[in-house]
């Protein structure tokens, strides 16, 4: 299991569906005929996916962590929404989901970096290409590994809410492999381990273009945040729209 089992209670606070994020996807979906078909890989507790469904979209969410997928399903208020969640990894999705079906596939909250093998990363881009409808888009969010490249340890920005803070750091071992370590700190000072040495793939802008072009993607738009600020070497994250 990659991580997040100990974070379910705080997930929505630490990874909120911001107004900028909602506006970003609303803009990206304008060109498609309703209902827009979304596939969310690593959907967490499904807050943003519920928002999209309430706006009239058809939404499929995939999640590997049982406690998160349970939370996503508990949020459902009606069975009439075009919304479903599956406990499934991206490695399995092409076996079970409809090909050439989705208008937008997205991976929020840096979850793609846990695909830590180069062969599996190539498979991921290929599978997304198979699942996307003509003129469909793939949207990825990753840390800016140009900025967070210090060795042996690079600290990522702290995520925090009123109740809790999430500390994340990237460790680089002597063999060059990189691992994510995360700890929660509650308001009373209690520390909870979230991730212990989860191997990650430090996916960069150039690598994203390379993997995507190899499977037939041709267009790329890079941003430094969901408000569409320019991506620079000093940006904390990289958001890319691939088509």
C-alpha positions as CSV (number, residue, x, y, z in Angstrom):
1,X,0.0,0.0,0.0
2,X,1.5,3.3,-1.0
3,X,0.2,5.5,1.9
4,X,-2.8,7.4,3.3
5,X,-4.2,4.7,5.6
6,X,-3.6,6.9,8.6
7,X,-4.7,10.1,6.9
8,X,-8.3,9.3,6.1
9,X,-9.7,11.4,9.0
10,X,-7.9,14.5,7.8
11,X,-7.8,13.9,4.1
12,X,-10.4,16.5,3.1
13,X,-8.8,19.2,5.2
14,X,-5.3,18.6,3.8
15,X,-6.4,18.0,0.2
16,X,-9.4,20.3,-0.3
17,X,-11.2,20.9,-3.6
18,X,-10.2,24.5,-3.9
19,X,-12.2,27.1,-5.9
20,X,-9.2,27.4,-8.3
21,X,-9.2,23.7,-8.9
22,X,-13.0,23.8,-9.6
23,X,-12.5,26.7,-12.0
24,X,-9.6,25.0,-13.7
25,X,-11.6,21.8,-14.6
26,X,-14.7,23.8,-15.5
27,X,-12.6,25.6,-18.1
28,X,-11.0,22.4,-19.4
29,X,-14.4,20.8,-19.8
30,X,-16.0,23.6,-21.8
31,X,-15.3,22.0,-25.2
32,X,-17.1,18.7,-24.4
33,X,-20.8,17.9,-24.8
34,X,-22.5,17.2,-21.4
35,X,-22.3,15.0,-19.5
36,X,-18.5,15.3,-19.4
37,X,-16.9,11.9,-18.6
38,X,-14.2,12.1,-16.0
39,X,-11.8,9.4,-14.7
40,X,-10.1,10.3,-11.4
41,X,-7.1,8.1,-10.5
42,X,-6.2,8.2,-6.8
43,X,-9.5,10.0,-5.9
44,X,-9.0,9.9,-2.2
45,X,-12.2,10.5,-0.3
46,X,-14.0,11.7,-3.4
47,X,-14.8,15.2,-2.4
48,X,-13.9,16.8,-5.8
49,X,-15.5,13.9,-7.7
50,X,-18.8,14.5,-5.8
51,X,-18.6,18.2,-6.8
52,X,-18.1,17.2,-10.5
53,X,-21.1,14.8,-10.4
54,X,-23.3,17.4,-8.8
55,X,-22.4,19.7,-11.7
56,X,-23.8,17.1,-14.1
57,X,-20.7,15.2,-15.0
58,X,-20.3,11.4,-15.3
59,X,-17.5,10.6,-12.9
60,X,-15.5,7.4,-12.2
61,X,-13.1,7.4,-9.2
62,X,-10.3,4.9,-8.6
63,X,-8.6,4.5,-5.2
64,X,-6.4,1.8,-3.7
65,X,-6.7,2.7,0.0
66,X,-9.8,1.0,1.6
67,X,-10.4,3.6,4.2
68,X,-10.4,6.4,1.6
69,X,-12.7,4.6,-0.9
70,X,-15.1,3.8,2.0
71,X,-15.2,7.5,2.9
72,X,-15.9,8.4,-0.8
73,X,-18.8,6.0,-0.9
74,X,-20.3,7.3,2.4
75,X,-20.5,10.8,0.9
76,X,-23.1,9.7,-1.7
77,X,-26.5,11.2,-0.9
78,X,-28.4,9.8,-3.9
79,X,-28.0,6.8,-6.2
80,X,-29.2,9.0,-9.1
81,X,-25.8,10.7,-9.5
82,X,-23.6,9.5,-12.4
83,X,-20.8,8.7,-9.9
84,X,-19.1,5.4,-9.0
85,X,-16.0,4.5,-7.1
86,X,-13.8,1.4,-7.5
87,X,-11.0,0.0,-5.4
88,X,-8.5,-0.3,-8.2
89,X,-5.0,0.7,-9.2
90,X,-4.1,2.4,-12.5
91,X,-2.3,-0.9,-13.4
92,X,-5.7,-2.6,-13.6
93,X,-7.9,0.1,-15.2
94,X,-7.5,-0.9,-18.8
95,X,-8.8,-4.4,-18.1
96,X,-12.0,-3.2,-16.6
97,X,-12.9,0.3,-17.9
98,X,-14.2,1.3,-21.3
99,X,-11.7,2.3,-23.9
100,X,-12.1,5.6,-25.8
101,X,-14.7,6.7,-23.3
102,X,-13.3,9.5,-21.0
103,X,-13.1,13.1,-21.9
104,X,-10.7,14.0,-19.1
105,X,-8.5,11.7,-17.0
106,X,-6.8,13.3,-14.0
107,X,-4.6,12.3,-11.1
108,X,-4.8,14.8,-8.2
109,X,-2.5,15.3,-5.2
110,X,0.7,14.0,-6.8
111,X,-0.4,10.4,-6.7
112,X,1.3,9.5,-10.0
113,X,4.7,9.6,-8.4
114,X,4.0,6.3,-6.7
115,X,4.2,4.6,-10.1
116,X,7.9,4.3,-9.4
117,X,9.0,1.9,-12.2
118,X,9.9,3.4,-15.6
119,X,8.2,0.5,-17.4
120,X,5.0,0.9,-15.4
121,X,5.1,4.7,-16.0
122,X,5.2,4.0,-19.8
123,X,2.3,1.6,-19.4
124,X,0.3,4.3,-17.5
125,X,0.6,6.8,-20.3
126,X,-0.3,4.1,-22.8
127,X,-3.3,3.0,-20.8
128,X,-4.6,6.6,-20.4
129,X,-4.3,7.1,-24.2
130,X,-6.4,3.9,-24.7
131,X,-9.1,5.1,-22.2
132,X,-9.4,8.6,-23.5
133,X,-12.0,9.5,-26.1
134,X,-10.8,11.4,-29.3
135,X,-9.8,14.9,-28.3
136,X,-9.6,13.8,-24.6
137,X,-7.1,15.2,-22.1
138,X,-4.9,13.9,-19.4
139,X,-4.2,16.2,-16.4
140,X,-1.3,15.5,-14.1
141,X,-0.2,17.2,-10.9
142,X,3.3,16.5,-9.5
143,X,5.8,18.2,-7.2
144,X,8.3,20.4,-9.0
145,X,11.3,18.0,-8.8
146,X,13.6,20.7,-10.2
147,X,13.0,22.7,-7.0
148,X,12.8,19.8,-4.6
149,X,16.0,18.0,-5.6
150,X,18.3,18.5,-2.6
151,X,20.2,15.5,-1.6
152,X,20.0,13.5,0.7
153,X,16.7,15.2,1.9
154,X,14.4,17.7,0.3
155,X,11.4,19.1,2.2
156,X,8.1,19.6,0.5
157,X,5.7,22.4,1.5
158,X,3.8,21.7,4.7
159,X,0.0,21.0,4.3
160,X,-2.0,22.1,7.3
161,X,-5.5,22.7,8.6
162,X,-6.8,23.9,12.0
163,X,-6.4,20.4,13.4
164,X,-3.3,18.9,11.8
165,X,-0.2,19.5,9.8
166,X,1.4,17.1,7.2
167,X,5.1,17.1,6.8
168,X,6.6,15.5,3.7
169,X,10.2,15.0,2.6
170,X,12.0,13.2,-0.2
171,X,15.0,11.1,0.6
172,X,17.6,10.2,-2.0
173,X,19.5,7.0,-1.3
174,X,23.1,6.3,-2.5
175,X,21.8,4.3,-5.5
176,X,19.8,7.3,-6.6
177,X,16.3,6.0,-5.7
178,X,14.0,8.4,-4.1
179,X,11.5,7.8,-1.2
180,X,8.7,9.8,0.3
181,X,8.4,10.1,4.1
182,X,5.4,11.7,5.6
183,X,4.2,12.4,9.2
184,X,1.1,14.0,10.7
185,X,1.3,16.3,13.7
186,X,-2.0,16.9,15.5
187,X,-2.9,20.0,17.5
188,X,-1.8,18.4,20.7
189,X,1.6,17.6,19.4
190,X,1.0,13.9,18.7
191,X,2.9,12.6,15.6
192,X,1.5,9.9,13.3
193,X,3.5,8.2,10.6
194,X,1.7,8.3,7.3
195,X,4.4,7.1,4.8
196,X,7.6,5.3,5.6
197,X,10.0,5.1,2.7
198,X,7.5,4.8,-0.2
199,X,9.5,4.7,-3.4
200,X,8.6,7.4,-5.8
201,X,9.3,8.4,-9.4
202,X,10.7,12.0,-9.6
203,X,8.7,12.8,-12.8
204,X,9.9,16.0,-14.5
205,X,8.5,18.2,-17.2
206,X,10.8,16.7,-19.9
207,X,10.0,13.1,-18.8
208,X,6.3,13.8,-19.0
209,X,6.7,15.0,-22.5
210,X,8.8,12.0,-23.5
211,X,6.4,9.4,-22.1
212,X,3.4,11.2,-23.5
213,X,4.8,11.6,-27.0
214,X,5.8,8.0,-27.2
215,X,2.1,6.9,-27.0
216,X,0.8,9.6,-29.4
217,X,0.0,12.7,-27.3
218,X,1.1,15.9,-29.1
219,X,0.0,18.9,-27.1
220,X,1.2,20.2,-23.7
221,X,0.2,23.1,-21.5
222,X,2.2,23.6,-18.3
223,X,1.1,25.6,-15.2
224,X,2.5,26.3,-11.8
225,X,-0.9,26.2,-10.0
226,X,-4.6,25.8,-10.6
227,X,-5.0,29.5,-11.2
228,X,-2.9,28.9,-14.4
229,X,0.2,30.8,-13.3
230,X,3.3,30.2,-15.3
231,X,5.3,27.1,-14.4
232,X,8.9,28.1,-13.4
233,X,11.8,26.5,-11.7
234,X,10.6,28.1,-8.5
235,X,7.0,26.7,-8.7
236,X,6.1,24.3,-5.9
237,X,4.1,22.0,-8.3
238,X,3.7,21.3,-11.9
239,X,0.3,20.9,-13.5
240,X,0.2,19.7,-17.1
241,X,-2.7,19.3,-19.5
242,X,-1.8,16.7,-22.2
243,X,-3.8,16.0,-25.4
